[in-house]
Amino acid sequence: MGNDMHDQTMMFRAKQDDIVAASDILHTVYGALKEKGYNPINQVVGYLLSGDPAYITSHRNARSLIRRLERDDLLEELVRFYLEGHPSQSELK
């Protein structure tokens, strides 16, 4: 019961190059979706949840770009950006 692998926390570390690439790709995809008249947030969420690249336009090579990275890398970049850019209520006090 004590040494079960499910009880241990795994460490995950992204390389700095992966972080930059994910950020650049997300910005490019966002711009391409917006240019084509889509709601970029909804489309990216649809892609991240389903893995279906049809949510991303091929305009400006966005579909090909977003598929260069694993969805977990994209999610990590989104979580990092949000949490590092938005202090919690307790940090504001």
C-alpha positions as CSV (number, residue, x, y, z in Angstrom):
1,M,0.0,0.0,0.0
2,G,2.8,2.5,0.8
3,N,5.1,2.2,-2.2
4,D,2.6,2.3,-5.0
5,M,3.8,4.3,-8.0
6,H,0.4,6.2,-8.1
7,D,1.2,7.7,-4.7
8,Q,4.4,9.5,-6.0
9,T,4.5,12.9,-7.7
10,M,6.3,12.9,-11.0
11,M,8.6,15.8,-11.9
12,F,8.2,17.4,-15.4
13,R,10.6,20.0,-16.8
14,A,10.2,21.7,-20.1
15,K,13.3,22.9,-22.0
16,Q,13.5,26.7,-22.6
17,D,13.5,26.1,-26.4
18,D,10.1,24.3,-26.1
19,I,8.6,27.1,-24.1
20,V,9.6,29.7,-26.8
21,A,8.4,27.5,-29.6
22,A,5.0,26.9,-27.9
23,S,4.5,30.6,-27.3
24,D,5.4,31.5,-30.9
25,I,3.2,28.8,-32.3
26,L,0.2,29.8,-30.2
27,H,0.6,33.4,-31.2
28,T,0.8,32.6,-34.9
29,V,-2.2,30.2,-34.7
30,Y,-4.2,32.8,-32.8
31,G,-3.5,35.4,-35.4
32,A,-4.3,33.1,-38.3
33,L,-7.6,32.0,-36.7
34,K,-8.6,35.6,-36.0
35,E,-7.7,36.7,-39.6
36,K,-10.1,34.0,-40.9
37,G,-12.9,35.1,-38.6
38,Y,-12.9,32.3,-36.1
39,N,-13.0,32.6,-32.4
40,P,-9.4,31.7,-31.7
41,I,-9.9,30.7,-28.0
42,N,-12.8,28.3,-28.9
43,Q,-10.8,26.8,-31.8
44,V,-7.6,26.2,-29.8
45,V,-9.6,24.7,-26.9
46,G,-11.4,22.4,-29.3
47,Y,-8.0,21.3,-30.7
48,L,-6.5,20.8,-27.2
49,L,-9.5,18.8,-25.9
50,S,-10.0,16.6,-29.0
51,G,-6.6,16.5,-30.7
52,D,-8.4,17.1,-34.0
53,P,-6.4,19.4,-36.2
54,A,-9.5,20.4,-38.1
55,Y,-10.2,23.0,-35.4
56,I,-7.2,24.9,-36.6
57,T,-7.2,26.7,-40.0
58,S,-4.5,25.9,-42.6
59,H,-4.2,29.7,-43.2
60,R,-0.6,30.9,-42.6
61,N,0.4,27.3,-42.1
62,A,-1.2,27.3,-38.6
63,R,-2.5,23.7,-38.7
64,S,1.0,22.4,-39.6
65,L,2.6,24.6,-37.0
66,I,0.4,23.6,-34.1
67,R,1.0,19.9,-34.9
68,R,4.7,20.4,-34.4
69,L,4.2,20.4,-30.6
70,E,2.6,17.9,-28.3
71,R,-0.7,19.1,-26.9
72,D,0.7,18.7,-23.3
73,D,3.5,21.2,-24.3
74,L,0.9,23.7,-25.5
75,L,-1.2,23.2,-22.3
76,E,1.9,23.7,-20.2
77,E,2.7,27.0,-21.9
78,L,-0.9,28.2,-21.4
79,V,-0.9,27.3,-17.7
80,R,2.5,28.9,-17.2
81,F,1.4,32.1,-18.9
82,Y,-1.8,32.4,-16.9
83,L,-0.4,31.6,-13.5
84,E,2.8,33.7,-13.9
85,G,0.9,36.6,-15.3
86,H,-2.1,36.6,-12.9
87,P,-1.3,36.8,-9.2
88,S,-3.7,35.0,-6.9
89,Q,-5.9,37.0,-4.5
90,S,-3.7,36.1,-1.6
91,E,-0.6,37.5,-3.3
92,L,-2.4,40.8,-3.9
93,K,-3.0,41.3,-0.1
